[in-house]
Amino acid sequence: MPQAGPGHYCRYATTRRAEPVTTFLIIRHGETDWNVAGRLQGWRDSPLSPAGRAQAAAVAERLAGEAIDALVASDLGRTQATAAPIAAGLGLAIESDPRLRERCYGVLEGLTWAEIEQHHAEAYQRLIARDQDYGVPEGESGIQFRNRIFDAFERLAALHGEARVAVVTHGGVLGIVYRRAHGIALEMPRTFSVPNAALSRIRIEGRRWTIEDWADVAHLPAGALDDE
């Protein structure tokens, strides 16, 4: 081995090993009856509306030509119903993952915001103030929800490695993804759109999240409701 001369340091060449890049095609579930009625869903479900079923068929047709290695969906009914035609079109099984559920809103689920304001005044005020430490009774706080979604996607990326993974999930989940990629705090008001059955593409490389495309609705037969 050569010796270092005076005033020199021994240096060894090091090569940084590249992190695998996982591409996620993320779809919000189709429109539901409660979306139309303005009711908070959380972990409770309502069925896809006729428009929601048409949206699910449209996104399935859109994805049928994509090279996709796996299909993962929240285990709630509205995401499973949206994922079913996608699975049929791609010839893939649905991997159900409860970590991809919407935020749990506990006692507030099934209510409109007007009903929440009337019957759960404290919860209403804390939520509109964007208090992320506030845990809804029988539900979870914004921080708990955020951490669950961060963990879910990073574990999926570690599991699937260099793959293209379709994920059917919820508006709140997509909101967390957008904020993570852009470094936007939970306390900041939302300035981006999350329509039903929209398609967004992100890449995860280690702990780096990058958005390639957001809220693409070109495949939908009509306008989609945004997540409130």
Rosetta silent file (secondary structure, phi, psi, omega in degrees, C-alpha in Angstrom):
SEQUENCE: MPQAGPGHYCRYATTRRAEPVTTFLIIRHGETDWNVAGRLQGWRDSPLSPAGRAQAAAVAERLAGEAIDALVASDLGRTQATAAPIAAGLGLAIESDPRLRERCYGVLEGLTWAEIEQHHAEAYQRLIARDQDYGVPEGESGIQFRNRIFDAFERLAALHGEARVAVVTHGGVLGIVYRRAHGIALEMPRTFSVPNAALSRIRIEGRRWTIEDWADVAHLPAGALDDE
SCORE:     score description
SCORE:     0.000 S_00000001
   1 L     0.000  132.215  179.464    0.000    0.000    0.000 S_00000001
   2 L   -64.538  145.500  179.230    1.463    3.420   -0.875 S_00000001
   3 L   -93.721  145.704  176.956    2.448    5.569    2.084 S_00000001
   4 L   -77.262  133.136  178.002    1.224    9.111    2.487 S_00000001
   5 L   -80.573  177.564  179.618    3.986   11.663    2.263 S_00000001
   6 L   -57.602  136.573  177.715    4.381   14.680    4.532 S_00000001
   7 L    76.049    8.036  179.687    1.390   16.986    4.514 S_00000001
   8 L  -114.650  156.925  176.198   -0.809   14.423    2.810 S_00000001
   9 L  -114.357  144.465  172.108   -3.778   12.410    4.056 S_00000001
  10 L   -73.646  128.734  178.953   -4.624    8.859    3.170 S_00000001
  11 L  -126.780  139.422  176.177   -7.879    8.888    1.247 S_00000001
  12 L  -115.568  132.020  177.965   -9.984    5.960    0.143 S_00000001
  13 L   -66.806  132.279  177.120  -12.480    6.350   -2.672 S_00000001
  14 L  -121.092  144.034  178.842  -16.035    5.743   -1.499 S_00000001
  15 L  -116.617  122.310  178.522  -19.060    5.149   -3.663 S_00000001
  16 L   -76.002  123.449  179.986  -22.468    6.193   -2.395 S_00000001
  17 L   -77.413  125.500 -178.188  -24.935    3.434   -3.029 S_00000001
  18 L   -67.656  140.678  174.861  -28.042    4.808   -4.711 S_00000001
  19 L   -74.402  144.414  173.436  -31.336    4.314   -2.907 S_00000001
  20 L   -63.677  146.357  179.542  -33.977    2.359   -4.825 S_00000001
  21 E  -108.411  119.954  176.782  -36.651    4.580   -6.361 S_00000001
  22 E  -102.864  129.214  177.043  -40.260    3.487   -5.941 S_00000001
  23 E  -100.120  127.066  178.380  -42.866    5.098   -8.182 S_00000001
  24 E  -112.125  129.271  171.221  -46.363    5.406   -6.730 S_00000001
  25 E  -104.045  106.326 -169.262  -49.462    6.066   -8.816 S_00000001
  26 E  -105.211  128.446 -177.402  -51.885    7.294   -6.167 S_00000001
  27 E  -119.842  127.762  169.291  -55.637    7.410   -6.771 S_00000001
  28 E   -75.925  145.946  179.947  -58.235    8.959   -4.499 S_00000001
  29 L   -59.352  161.026  177.344  -61.360    6.790   -4.236 S_00000001
  30 L   -67.756  164.581 -179.992  -64.393    7.567   -6.376 S_00000001
  31 L   -57.409  138.060  177.218  -67.166    9.890   -5.262 S_00000001
  32 E  -113.699  169.023  176.569  -69.377    8.520   -2.448 S_00000001
  33 H   -60.561  -38.121  179.770  -72.875    9.346   -1.264 S_00000001
  34 H   -73.232  -29.658  171.569  -71.386   11.091    1.778 S_00000001
  35 H   -58.567  -45.052 -179.029  -69.045   13.148   -0.399 S_00000001
  36 H   -64.132  -39.236 -177.811  -72.115   14.481   -2.170 S_00000001
  37 H   -82.656   -6.234 -179.596  -73.907   15.147    1.131 S_00000001
  38 L    73.813   30.539 -179.633  -70.851   16.800    2.698 S_00000001
  39 E   -97.361  139.927 -179.507  -70.555   14.234    5.507 S_00000001
  40 L   -72.739  127.129 -174.183  -67.253   13.497    7.189 S_00000001
  41 L   -97.305  -55.464 -177.722  -66.256    9.908    6.438 S_00000001
  42 L    58.802 -127.472 -179.956  -63.004    9.036    8.183 S_00000001
  43 L   -87.209   -9.156  174.653  -63.021    5.315    8.956 S_00000001
  44 L   -84.981  156.706 -173.879  -66.767    5.018    8.348 S_00000001
  45 L  -119.500  155.186  160.214  -67.979    4.275    4.851 S_00000001
  46 L  -136.677  156.470 -174.065  -70.713    5.127    2.434 S_00000001
  47 L   -70.386  159.037  171.369  -71.065    3.491   -0.979 S_00000001
  48 E   -61.029  138.169  174.188  -69.746    4.916   -4.207 S_00000001
  49 L   -73.842  169.737  173.974  -72.332    7.085   -5.915 S_00000001
  50 H   -53.788  -40.054  177.170  -73.291    6.367   -9.557 S_00000001
  51 H   -65.241  -38.049  179.212  -70.741    9.025  -10.537 S_00000001
  52 H   -64.176  -38.158  177.372  -68.170    7.359   -8.267 S_00000001
  53 H   -66.690  -38.136  176.862  -68.672    3.997   -9.956 S_00000001
  54 H   -66.048  -38.255  177.528  -68.195    5.637  -13.353 S_00000001
  55 H   -63.466  -41.692  179.688  -65.033    7.307  -12.062 S_00000001
  56 H   -62.250  -41.619  177.865  -63.669    3.961  -10.835 S_00000001
  57 H   -64.547  -38.878 -177.958  -64.270    2.441  -14.275 S_00000001
  58 H   -68.006  -42.079  179.788  -62.609    5.426  -15.951 S_00000001
  59 H   -69.698  -33.415  175.565  -59.467    5.300  -13.814 S_00000001
  60 H   -61.950  -42.895  178.391  -59.264    1.524  -14.387 S_00000001
  61 H   -64.193  -39.980  179.507  -59.339    2.133  -18.145 S_00000001
  62 H   -61.767  -41.783 -174.985  -56.677    4.831  -17.758 S_00000001
  63 H   -83.466  -12.366 -175.421  -54.344    2.520  -15.818 S_00000001
  64 L   -59.816  -27.284  179.723  -54.884   -0.549  -18.001 S_00000001
  65 L   -93.094    3.130 -178.092  -52.069    0.555  -20.295 S_00000001
  66 L   -88.607  150.174  172.113  -49.612    1.283  -17.482 S_00000001
  67 L   -86.611  102.458 -176.255  -46.761   -0.981  -16.387 S_00000001
  68 L  -124.789  132.484 -175.037  -47.727   -1.553  -12.741 S_00000001
  69 L   -92.933  -26.912 -177.614  -46.135   -4.155  -10.483 S_00000001
  70 E  -153.151  154.515  178.664  -48.491   -4.079   -7.476 S_00000001
  71 E  -127.275  118.604 -178.311  -51.861   -2.672   -6.408 S_00000001
  72 E  -120.768  140.621  179.445  -52.343   -1.578   -2.798 S_00000001
  73 E  -141.940  147.264  165.493  -55.517   -0.098   -1.302 S_00000001
  74 L   -51.740  149.684 -177.091  -56.833    1.070    2.030 S_00000001
  75 L   -84.471    5.123  178.601  -59.048   -1.642    3.485 S_00000001
  76 L   -77.231  157.501 -171.132  -62.107    0.645    3.690 S_00000001
  77 H   -61.491  -40.234 -175.106  -65.072   -0.082    1.447 S_00000001
  78 H   -69.690  -31.817  176.286  -64.904    2.967   -0.799 S_00000001
  79 H   -77.582  -37.539  177.604  -61.266    2.361   -1.707 S_00000001
  80 H   -63.266  -40.763  179.037  -61.816   -1.355   -2.216 S_00000001
  81 H   -65.997  -34.372  177.074  -64.746   -0.609   -4.548 S_00000001
  82 H   -72.582  -36.795 -177.385  -62.565    1.831   -6.516 S_00000001
  83 H   -73.967  -25.891 -173.514  -59.660   -0.618   -6.653 S_00000001
  84 H   -56.923  -50.704  178.759  -61.751   -3.587   -7.846 S_00000001
  85 H   -68.593  -26.960  175.787  -62.048   -2.562  -11.536 S_00000001
  86 H   -65.548  -45.264  179.331  -58.397   -1.457  -11.509 S_00000001
  87 H   -60.102  -43.346 -179.756  -57.378   -4.914  -10.263 S_00000001
  88 H   -63.485  -41.597 -178.619  -59.482   -6.594  -12.940 S_00000001
  89 H   -68.679  -33.312 -177.922  -57.984   -4.452  -15.693 S_00000001
  90 H   -92.084  -14.616 -174.888  -54.401   -5.020  -14.573 S_00000001
  91 L    70.200   33.143 -179.404  -54.777   -8.665  -13.596 S_00000001
  92 L  -116.767  150.600  171.230  -53.419   -7.913  -10.119 S_00000001
  93 L   -79.980  151.333  176.153  -54.637   -8.849   -6.649 S_00000001
  94 E   -86.368  122.416  172.266  -55.482   -6.014   -4.260 S_00000001
  95 E   -89.802  110.277 -177.368  -53.109   -5.797   -1.299 S_00000001
  96 E   -83.523  131.168 -176.521  -55.262   -4.325    1.500 S_00000001
  97 L  -134.480  106.850 -178.902  -53.391   -2.041    3.886 S_00000001
  98 H   -65.390  -17.346  177.911  -55.198   -0.452    6.880 S_00000001
  99 H   -66.438  -17.765 -178.009  -52.313    2.019    7.334 S_00000001
 100 H   -93.568   12.134  176.996  -53.623    3.813    4.233 S_00000001
 101 L   -65.512  160.300  171.185  -56.990    4.645    5.792 S_00000001
 102 L   -61.613  165.527  173.033  -58.318    8.186    6.007 S_00000001
 103 L   -59.314  139.233  177.385  -57.803   10.064    9.266 S_00000001
 104 L   -82.572  120.098 -179.898  -60.036    8.677   12.008 S_00000001
 105 L  -103.799   11.830  170.765  -62.509   11.371   13.079 S_00000001
 106 H    52.125 -124.540 -173.675  -64.145    9.297   15.802 S_00000001
 107 H   -67.651  -11.307 -177.452  -67.455   10.674   17.069 S_00000001
 108 H   -87.945  -10.988 -174.009  -67.628   13.208   14.223 S_00000001
 109 L   -68.353  137.699 -177.289  -67.897   10.678   11.415 S_00000001
 110 L    91.892   -5.190 -177.864  -71.138   10.732    9.459 S_00000001
 111 L  -101.368  153.499  169.853  -71.854   14.357   10.390 S_00000001
 112 E   -81.854  165.786  178.121  -71.836   17.478    8.234 S_00000001
 113 H   -64.715  -33.120  176.837  -69.671   20.399    9.304 S_00000001
 114 H   -64.502  -39.459  178.197  -72.820   22.310   10.301 S_00000001
 115 H   -69.195  -36.643  176.883  -73.819   19.416   12.578 S_00000001
 116 H   -63.985  -44.473  179.203  -70.304   19.257   14.030 S_00000001
 117 H   -60.616  -38.703 -177.276  -70.403   22.993   14.790 S_00000001
 118 H   -74.623  -41.773 -170.601  -73.797   22.606   16.484 S_00000001
 119 H  -105.405  -15.961 -178.979  -73.174   19.443   18.518 S_00000001
 120 L  -136.812   66.278 -171.075  -69.382   19.319   18.977 S_00000001
 121 H   -60.368  -42.442 -178.711  -68.393   22.967   19.311 S_00000001
 122 H   -64.226  -46.336  179.516  -64.941   22.388   20.823 S_00000001
 123 H   -59.772  -42.023  179.815  -63.966   19.837   18.186 S_00000001
 124 H   -59.009  -48.553 -177.640  -65.217   22.174   15.461 S_00000001
 125 H   -65.149  -40.555 -179.214  -63.146   25.097   16.745 S_00000001
 126 H   -67.398  -36.945 -179.133  -60.001   23.008   17.208 S_00000001
 127 H   -72.390  -43.804 -179.196  -60.282   21.525   13.717 S_00000001
 128 H   -70.778  -22.550  174.978  -60.922   24.790   11.872 S_00000001
 129 L   -80.873   -3.180  179.493  -58.023   26.313   13.831 S_00000001
 130 L    59.844   43.500  176.629  -55.871   23.477   12.420 S_00000001
 131 L   -78.485  102.083 -172.645  -54.738   22.345   15.876 S_00000001
 132 L   -79.042  -11.445  175.565  -52.689   19.313   14.890 S_00000001
 133 L   -85.560  -12.416 -175.374  -52.186   18.127   18.479 S_00000001
 134 L   -75.417  122.661  175.069  -55.928   17.813   18.997 S_00000001
 135 L   -95.859  115.260  177.564  -57.169   14.251   19.135 S_00000001
 136 L   -58.327  136.971  176.937  -60.793   13.972   18.089 S_00000001
 137 L   -51.455  126.790 -177.021  -62.742   11.933   20.712 S_00000001
 138 L    65.737   14.837  179.953  -62.423    8.259   19.685 S_00000001
 139 L  -127.090 -151.845 -179.209  -60.262    9.433   16.760 S_00000001
 140 L  -133.384  159.969  179.277  -56.704   10.576   16.102 S_00000001
 141 L   -81.908  167.006  176.453  -54.808   13.849   15.969 S_00000001
 142 H   -61.135  -38.130 -179.370  -53.388   15.393   12.827 S_00000001
 143 H   -68.229  -42.366  176.902  -49.871   14.501   13.955 S_00000001
 144 H   -60.105  -42.942  178.606  -50.806   10.873   14.603 S_00000001
 145 H   -62.688  -48.613  179.366  -52.390   10.696   11.151 S_00000001
 146 H   -56.213  -47.499 -177.584  -49.369   12.303    9.475 S_00000001
 147 H   -64.118  -36.663  178.051  -46.935    9.920   11.141 S_00000001
 148 H   -62.842  -42.181 -177.734  -49.039    6.904   10.150 S_00000001
 149 H   -72.538  -40.579  174.935  -49.029    7.949    6.484 S_00000001
 150 H   -55.419  -49.307 -177.819  -45.301    8.735    6.438 S_00000001
 151 H   -62.899  -41.919 -177.534  -44.599    5.301    7.880 S_00000001
 152 H   -60.138  -48.730 -176.322  -47.012    3.545    5.506 S_00000001
 153 H   -71.478  -37.696  179.978  -45.445    4.904    2.322 S_00000001
 154 H   -69.008  -34.049  175.392  -41.854    4.501    3.446 S_00000001
 155 H   -69.858  -38.271  176.459  -42.541    0.881    4.427 S_00000001
 156 H   -64.121  -40.260  178.343  -44.229    0.246    1.076 S_00000001
 157 H   -63.830  -41.923  178.904  -41.226    1.747   -0.707 S_00000001
 158 H   -64.953  -36.048 -178.789  -38.852   -0.456    1.304 S_00000001
 159 H   -71.182  -42.466 -171.246  -40.986   -3.511    0.528 S_00000001
 160 H   -95.414  -17.462  176.107  -41.389   -2.942   -3.203 S_00000001
 161 L    58.678 -135.691 -177.724  -38.030   -1.376   -4.075 S_00000001
 162 L   -77.175   75.414 -176.915  -37.610   -0.467   -7.756 S_00000001
 163 L  -138.104  166.450  173.489  -41.266   -0.964   -8.633 S_00000001
 164 E  -111.265  117.981 -171.182  -44.306    0.915   -9.864 S_00000001
 165 E  -121.088  123.509  172.689  -47.079    0.630   -7.307 S_00000001
 166 E   -86.425  134.699 -179.038  -50.685    1.798   -7.707 S_00000001
 167 E  -127.868  124.104  175.967  -52.239    2.949   -4.423 S_00000001
 168 E  -105.248  119.912 -173.055  -55.959    3.615   -3.927 S_00000001
 169 E  -147.320 -147.102 -166.808  -56.509    5.756   -0.859 S_00000001
 170 L  -124.698  163.677 -178.801  -58.206    8.888    0.522 S_00000001
 171 H   -59.334  -43.621  179.657  -58.178   12.654    0.150 S_00000001
 172 H   -63.365  -36.718  178.335  -56.600   13.264    3.542 S_00000001
 173 H   -63.682  -45.438  178.217  -53.827   10.786    2.761 S_00000001
 174 H   -62.321  -34.987  175.978  -53.049   12.586   -0.489 S_00000001
 175 H   -61.052  -41.126  177.530  -52.956   15.845    1.441 S_00000001
 176 H   -65.019  -42.433  179.269  -50.253   14.432    3.708 S_00000001
 177 H   -59.526  -46.544 -178.813  -48.274   13.183    0.694 S_00000001
 178 H   -61.196  -45.465 -179.242  -48.391   16.613   -0.973 S_00000001
 179 H   -63.701  -40.942  179.052  -47.297   18.387    2.197 S_00000001
 180 H   -61.741  -46.511 -177.176  -44.427   15.955    2.765 S_00000001
 181 H   -64.989  -33.298 -176.521  -43.107   16.357   -0.774 S_00000001
 182 H  -101.783    0.139  179.397  -43.288   20.165   -0.636 S_00000001
 183 L    67.107   36.785 -178.516  -42.301   20.636    3.010 S_00000001
 184 L   -97.937  126.782 -179.144  -45.633   22.275    3.940 S_00000001
 185 L   -66.948  150.962  178.493  -46.577   22.218    7.627 S_00000001
 186 L   -60.774  -29.807 -176.511  -49.889   20.678    8.678 S_00000001
 187 L   -71.838  -17.656 -177.274  -50.910   23.988   10.243 S_00000001
 188 L   -77.201  141.424  177.268  -50.816   25.792    6.901 S_00000001
 189 L   -60.336  151.257 -179.915  -54.100   26.125    4.954 S_00000001
 190 L   -78.333  134.299 -179.370  -54.488   23.849    1.964 S_00000001
 191 L  -123.936   15.325 -175.545  -53.818   25.464   -1.411 S_00000001
 192 L  -129.127  162.576 -174.034  -53.963   22.371   -3.642 S_00000001
 193 L  -101.145  145.711  176.639  -56.704   20.201   -5.108 S_00000001
 194 L  -137.246   73.221 -176.340  -57.526   16.538   -4.284 S_00000001
 195 E   -73.173  155.731  172.319  -60.448   15.502   -6.541 S_00000001
 196 L   -57.022  137.166  173.703  -62.213   12.146   -6.414 S_00000001
 197 L    62.253   15.310  174.082  -60.566    9.522   -8.676 S_00000001
 198 L   -73.440  155.790 -178.965  -57.716   11.865   -9.603 S_00000001
 199 E  -114.368  125.898  176.402  -54.331   10.310  -10.406 S_00000001
 200 E  -125.100  147.965 -178.555  -51.105   11.598   -8.847 S_00000001
 201 E  -122.493  128.459  176.100  -47.583   10.251   -9.334 S_00000001
 202 E  -132.482  157.987  174.691  -44.811   10.453   -6.757 S_00000001
 203 E  -120.369  135.881  175.230  -41.340    8.960   -6.383 S_00000001
 204 E  -118.566  121.960  177.641  -39.823    7.932   -3.069 S_00000001
 205 E  -125.548  102.418 -173.379  -36.054    7.533   -2.859 S_00000001
 206 L    63.950 -118.367  178.053  -35.018    6.842    0.715 S_00000001
 207 L  -104.626   11.850  179.065  -36.573    9.712    2.656 S_00000001
 208 E   -98.370  123.500  178.992  -36.924   11.968   -0.380 S_00000001
 209 E  -111.111  129.365 -178.503  -40.446   12.316   -1.800 S_00000001
 210 E  -130.337  130.459  177.211  -40.899   13.951   -5.216 S_00000001
 211 E   -88.942  126.335  176.177  -44.153   14.719   -7.016 S_00000001
 212 E   -94.774  -35.822 -179.210  -44.064   14.032  -10.753 S_00000001
 213 E  -155.000  145.165 -175.073  -47.724   14.805  -11.504 S_00000001
 214 E  -132.504  132.224  169.602  -50.620   15.903   -9.321 S_00000001
 215 E    53.285   48.966  176.966  -54.406   15.491   -9.463 S_00000001
 216 E   -76.878  121.380 -179.806  -54.684   14.454  -13.105 S_00000001
 217 L  -120.596   20.083 -176.427  -58.396   14.125  -13.986 S_00000001
 218 L   -62.052  -23.722 -177.347  -58.080   13.882  -17.791 S_00000001
 219 L   -84.159  -10.300 -171.878  -59.556   10.363  -17.692 S_00000001
 220 L   -83.909  143.538 -177.577  -62.754   11.319  -15.855 S_00000001
 221 L   -72.015  -20.540  179.305  -66.093   11.616  -17.671 S_00000001
 222 L  -154.549  172.602  179.658  -67.065   14.711  -15.665 S_00000001
 223 L   -59.812  145.721 -179.050  -65.722   17.028  -12.996 S_00000001
 224 L  -107.750  148.749  177.289  -64.856   15.388   -9.672 S_00000001
 225 L   -69.525  140.238  176.371  -65.580   16.653   -6.176 S_00000001
 226 E   -84.371  158.974  175.790  -62.584   18.047   -4.327 S_00000001
 227 L   -79.692  127.889 -179.242  -61.671   16.940   -0.803 S_00000001
 228 L   -84.961    0.000    0.000  -62.844   19.504    1.725 S_00000001
